[in-house]
């Protein structure tokens, strides 16, 4: 029998992998290369904030699923 926590962990891994693939495809589609020369400091900070916001959203979703 599958443990609920194991199932949630597996779903979390799948969600994270799916998100990574989608983001990677999106960046490739628009010919974005993640080198230091492509982004201004402001763009870098916005990108970091976006990633942190996405991580926080996933964590909230995981907490809600556990309830």
DSSP file (Angstrom, degrees, kcal/mol; ACC not computed):
  #  RESIDUE AA STRUCTURE BP1 BP2  ACC     N-H-->O    O-->H-N    N-H-->O    O-->H-N    TCO  KAPPA ALPHA  PHI   PSI    X-CA   Y-CA   Z-CA
    1    1 A X              0   0    0      0, 0.0     2,-0.4     0, 0.0     0, 0.0   0.000 360.0 360.0 360.0 141.1    0.0    0.0    0.0
    2    2 A X        -     0   0    0      1,-0.0     2,-0.2     2,-0.0     3,-0.0  -0.669 360.0-127.8 -86.5 130.2    1.2    3.5   -0.9
    3    3 A X     >  -     0   0    0     -2,-0.4     4,-2.2     1,-0.1     5,-0.2  -0.519  14.5-128.5 -74.6 142.0    1.8    5.9    2.0
    4    4 A X  H  > S+     0   0    0      1,-0.2     4,-2.4     2,-0.2     5,-0.2   0.891 109.1  50.8 -59.8 -42.0    0.1    9.3    1.6
    5    5 A X  H  > S+     0   0    0      2,-0.2     4,-2.5     1,-0.2    -1,-0.2   0.889 109.0  51.2 -64.5 -39.3    3.3   11.2    2.3
    6    6 A X  H  > S+     0   0    0      2,-0.2     4,-2.3     1,-0.2    -1,-0.2   0.903 110.6  49.3 -63.3 -40.4    5.2    9.1   -0.3
    7    7 A X  H  X S+     0   0    0     -4,-2.2     4,-2.5     2,-0.2    -2,-0.2   0.913 111.0  48.9 -65.4 -42.6    2.5    9.9   -2.8
    8    8 A X  H  X S+     0   0    0     -4,-2.4     4,-2.4     2,-0.2    -2,-0.2   0.887 110.7  51.1 -64.5 -39.0    2.6   13.6   -2.0
    9    9 A X  H  X S+     0   0    0     -4,-2.5     4,-2.4     2,-0.2    -1,-0.2   0.910 110.5  49.1 -63.6 -41.4    6.4   13.6   -2.3
   10   10 A X  H  X S+     0   0    0     -4,-2.3     4,-2.4     2,-0.2    -2,-0.2   0.913 111.2  49.0 -64.7 -42.9    6.1   11.9   -5.7
   11   11 A X  H  X S+     0   0    0     -4,-2.5     4,-2.6     1,-0.2    -2,-0.2   0.898 110.4  52.1 -62.4 -40.7    3.5   14.4   -6.9
   12   12 A X  H  X S+     0   0    0     -4,-2.4     4,-2.5     2,-0.2    -2,-0.2   0.921 109.8  48.0 -62.0 -44.8    5.8   17.2   -5.7
   13   13 A X  H  X S+     0   0    0     -4,-2.4     4,-2.5     1,-0.2    -2,-0.2   0.911 112.7  48.8 -62.7 -42.5    8.8   15.8   -7.6
   14   14 A X  H  X S+     0   0    0     -4,-2.4     4,-2.6     2,-0.2    -2,-0.2   0.899 111.5  49.7 -64.7 -40.6    6.7   15.5  -10.7
   15   15 A X  H  X S+     0   0    0     -4,-2.6     4,-2.5     2,-0.2    -2,-0.2   0.916 112.2  47.6 -63.4 -43.5    5.3   19.0  -10.4
   16   16 A X  H  X S+     0   0    0     -4,-2.5     4,-2.4     2,-0.2    -2,-0.2   0.915 112.9  48.2 -66.0 -42.2    8.8   20.4  -10.0
   17   17 A X  H  X S+     0   0    0     -4,-2.5     4,-2.4     2,-0.2    -2,-0.2   0.913 112.1  49.6 -63.9 -42.9   10.1   18.4  -12.9
   18   18 A X  H  X S+     0   0    0     -4,-2.6     4,-2.6     1,-0.2    -2,-0.2   0.918 111.3  49.1 -62.2 -43.7    7.2   19.5  -15.1
   19   19 A X  H  X S+     0   0    0     -4,-2.5     4,-2.6     1,-0.2     5,-0.2   0.912 110.3  50.9 -63.2 -42.7    7.7   23.2  -14.1
   20   20 A X  H  X S+     0   0    0     -4,-2.4     4,-2.5     1,-0.2    -1,-0.2   0.912 111.7  47.7 -61.6 -42.8   11.4   22.9  -14.9
   21   21 A X  H  X S+     0   0    0     -4,-2.4     4,-2.7     2,-0.2    -2,-0.2   0.920 112.3  48.5 -64.8 -44.0   10.7   21.5  -18.3
   22   22 A X  H  X S+     0   0    0     -4,-2.6     4,-2.4     2,-0.2    -2,-0.2   0.920 113.6  46.9 -62.3 -43.7    8.1   24.1  -19.1
   23   23 A X  H  X S+     0   0    0     -4,-2.6     4,-2.5     2,-0.2     5,-0.2   0.916 112.2  50.2 -64.5 -43.2   10.4   26.9  -18.1
   24   24 A X  H  X S+     0   0    0     -4,-2.5     4,-2.3    -5,-0.2    -2,-0.2   0.923 112.2  47.3 -61.2 -45.0   13.3   25.4  -20.0
   25   25 A X  H  X S+     0   0    0     -4,-2.7     4,-2.6     2,-0.2    -2,-0.2   0.896 111.1  51.8 -64.0 -40.0   11.2   25.1  -23.1
   26   26 A X  H  X S+     0   0    0     -4,-2.4     4,-1.5     2,-0.2    -2,-0.2   0.924 111.0  46.9 -62.5 -45.2    9.9   28.7  -22.7
   27   27 A X  H  <>S+     0   0    0     -4,-2.5     5,-3.1     1,-0.2    -2,-0.2   0.901 113.9  47.9 -64.6 -40.8   13.4   30.1  -22.4
   28   28 A X  H ><5S+     0   0    0     -4,-2.3     3,-1.8     3,-0.2    -2,-0.2   0.898 106.1  57.8 -66.4 -39.9   14.6   28.1  -25.4
   29   29 A X  H 3<5S+     0   0    0     -4,-2.6    -1,-0.2     1,-0.3    -2,-0.2   0.868 111.9  41.7 -57.2 -37.7   11.6   29.1  -27.5
   30   30 A X  T 3<5S-     0   0    0     -4,-1.5    -1,-0.3    -5,-0.2    -2,-0.2   0.197 115.3-116.1 -98.1  15.3   12.6   32.8  -27.0
   31   31 A X  T < 5 +     0   0    0     -3,-1.8     2,-0.5     1,-0.2    -3,-0.2   0.851  55.1 164.8  55.2  40.1   16.3   32.1  -27.5
   32   32 A X      < -     0   0    0     -5,-3.1     2,-0.5    -6,-0.1    -1,-0.2  -0.774  18.7-167.5 -89.9 126.4   17.2   33.1  -23.9
   33   33 A X        -     0   0    0     -2,-0.5     2,-2.1     2,-0.1     5,-0.2  -0.962  21.6-132.4-114.1 130.9   20.6   32.0  -22.8
   34   34 A X        +     0   0    0     -2,-0.5     2,-0.3     3,-0.1    -2,-0.0  -0.451  57.1 131.0 -86.4  69.6   21.4   32.3  -19.1
   35   35 A X    >   -     0   0    0     -2,-2.1     3,-1.4     1,-0.1     4,-0.5  -0.800  69.6-110.3-113.5 162.8   24.7   34.0  -19.3
   36   36 A X  T 3  S+     0   0    0     -2,-0.3     3,-0.4     1,-0.3    -1,-0.1   0.741 112.3  61.8 -64.8 -23.8   25.7   37.0  -17.3
   37   37 A X  T 3  S+     0   0    0      1,-0.2    -1,-0.3     3,-0.0    -3,-0.1   0.658  94.4  62.5 -78.6 -15.2   25.8   39.3  -20.4
   38   38 A X  S <  S+     0   0    0     -3,-1.4     2,-0.4    -5,-0.2    -1,-0.2   0.727  97.0  56.5 -86.0 -21.6   22.1   38.9  -21.2
   39   39 A X        -     0   0    0     -4,-0.5     2,-0.1    -3,-0.4    -1,-0.0  -0.880  68.8-136.1-120.3 142.1   20.5   40.4  -18.1
   40   40 A X     >  -     0   0    0     -2,-0.4     4,-2.4     1,-0.1     5,-0.2  -0.400  39.0-103.7 -78.3 168.8   20.7   43.7  -16.4
   41   41 A X  H  > S+     0   0    0      1,-0.2     4,-2.2     2,-0.2     5,-0.2   0.884 123.9  52.2 -61.8 -37.5   20.9   43.7  -12.6
   42   42 A X  H  > S+     0   0    0      2,-0.2     4,-2.2     1,-0.2    -1,-0.2   0.914 109.4  48.7 -65.1 -42.5   17.3   44.7  -12.4
   43   43 A X  H  > S+     0   0    0      2,-0.2     4,-2.5     1,-0.2    -2,-0.2   0.891 110.0  52.6 -64.8 -38.8   16.2   41.8  -14.7
   44   44 A X  H  X S+     0   0    0     -4,-2.4     4,-2.5     2,-0.2    -2,-0.2   0.927 110.1  47.2 -62.0 -44.8   18.3   39.4  -12.6
   45   45 A X  H  X S+     0   0    0     -4,-2.2     4,-2.3     1,-0.2    -1,-0.2   0.884 112.1  50.5 -66.9 -36.6   16.6   40.5   -9.4
   46   46 A X  H  X S+     0   0    0     -4,-2.2     4,-2.3     2,-0.2    -1,-0.2   0.901 110.8  49.1 -65.5 -40.2   13.2   40.2  -11.0
   47   47 A X  H  X S+     0   0    0     -4,-2.5     4,-2.4     2,-0.2    -2,-0.2   0.910 111.0  49.6 -65.2 -42.3   14.0   36.7  -12.2
   48   48 A X  H  X S+     0   0    0     -4,-2.5     4,-2.4     2,-0.2    -2,-0.2   0.908 111.1  49.8 -62.0 -41.9   15.2   35.7   -8.8
   49   49 A X  H  X S+     0   0    0     -4,-2.3     4,-2.7     2,-0.2    -2,-0.2   0.903 109.3  52.1 -63.8 -41.1   12.0   37.1   -7.2
   50   50 A X  H  X S+     0   0    0     -4,-2.3     4,-2.4     2,-0.2    -2,-0.2   0.926 110.3  47.8 -60.6 -45.5    9.9   35.2   -9.8
   51   51 A X  H  X S+     0   0    0     -4,-2.4     4,-2.5     2,-0.2    -2,-0.2   0.920 112.7  48.6 -62.8 -44.0   11.7   32.0   -8.9
   52   52 A X  H  X S+     0   0    0     -4,-2.4     4,-2.4     2,-0.2    -2,-0.2   0.898 111.0  50.8 -63.5 -40.4   11.2   32.6   -5.2
   53   53 A X  H  X S+     0   0    0     -4,-2.7     4,-2.3     2,-0.2    -2,-0.2   0.902 110.6  49.1 -63.4 -41.1    7.5   33.4   -5.7
   54   54 A X  H  X S+     0   0    0     -4,-2.4     4,-2.4     2,-0.2    -2,-0.2   0.918 111.0  49.8 -64.3 -43.2    7.0   30.2   -7.7
   55   55 A X  H  X S+     0   0    0     -4,-2.5     4,-2.2     1,-0.2    -2,-0.2   0.917 111.1  49.4 -61.3 -43.0    8.8   28.2   -5.0
   56   56 A X  H  X S+     0   0    0     -4,-2.4     4,-2.3     1,-0.2    -1,-0.2   0.900 109.7  51.6 -63.6 -41.1    6.6   29.8   -2.3
   57   57 A X  H  X S+     0   0    0     -4,-2.3     4,-2.3     1,-0.2    -1,-0.2   0.914 110.2  48.6 -62.9 -42.7    3.5   29.0   -4.3
   58   58 A X  H  X S+     0   0    0     -4,-2.4     4,-2.5     1,-0.2    -1,-0.2   0.892 110.1  51.7 -64.3 -38.9    4.5   25.4   -4.7
   59   59 A X  H  X S+     0   0    0     -4,-2.2     4,-2.3     2,-0.2    -2,-0.2   0.907 110.0  48.8 -64.6 -41.0    5.2   25.1   -1.0
   60   60 A X  H  X S+     0   0    0     -4,-2.3     4,-2.2     2,-0.2    -2,-0.2   0.905 111.2  50.5 -63.3 -41.3    1.8   26.6   -0.1
   61   61 A X  H  X S+     0   0    0     -4,-2.3     4,-2.2     1,-0.2    -2,-0.2   0.912 109.7  50.4 -63.3 -42.6    0.1   24.1   -2.5
   62   62 A X  H  X S+     0   0    0     -4,-2.5     4,-1.8     1,-0.2    -1,-0.2   0.905 109.6  50.7 -62.0 -42.3    2.0   21.2   -0.9
   63   63 A X  H  X S+     0   0    0     -4,-2.3     4,-0.9     1,-0.2    -1,-0.2   0.890 110.5  49.5 -63.9 -39.0    0.9   22.3    2.5
   64   64 A X  H  < S+     0   0    0     -4,-2.2     3,-0.5     1,-0.2    -1,-0.2   0.879 109.2  52.2 -67.3 -37.4   -2.7   22.5    1.4
   65   65 A X  H  < S+     0   0    0     -4,-2.2    -1,-0.2     1,-0.2    -2,-0.2   0.838 104.8  56.4 -67.2 -32.3   -2.5   19.1   -0.2
   66   66 A X  H  <        0   0    0     -4,-1.8    -1,-0.2     1,-0.3    -2,-0.2   0.748 360.0 360.0 -71.7 -22.5   -1.2   17.6    3.1
   67   67 A X     <        0   0    0     -4,-0.9    -1,-0.3    -3,-0.5    -2,-0.2   0.469 360.0 360.0 -76.3 360.0   -4.2   18.9    5.0
